[in-house]
Amino acid sequence: MTAQTLSQRVLAEGFAEQIEGIGEISVHRYFGGAGLRADGVQFGFVMKGVLYLKVDDASRMAFKARECAPFRYSGASGAVTVAAYYEAPDDILDDADMLSVWASEALRAARPSKKKARGSA
């Protein structure tokens, strides 16, 4: 494990310790960062020191309203935007109650809905 990956894991573990009300959170390797899971469902990750949370059509506007950006990285063919994850607002990161609310919403967005599950059968 590289020092960069280790620091991402430590940061993710710190966020996991603050989040309450969504069950036990596990931290795992996720590319060059660290993923956050509750009940086996990934709802966020830390990459390059930034916490990203899962969004869906119902929650995306709250992130956009706070001028949060979607996850982006440089791929072989140029910049790639992953609109399913947005950076968490800075002002919630040191507020365990607010972080828990946003994490709960991210977990809801990450869970497969019954409608999606029926459509994939």
Secondary structure, 3 states (H helix, E strand, C coil): CCHHHHHHHHHHHHHHHHCCCCCCEEEEEECCEEEEEECCEEEEEEECCEEEEECCCCCHHHHHHCCCCEEEEEECCEEEEEEEEEECCHHHCCCHHHHHHHHHHHHHHHCCCHHHHHHCC
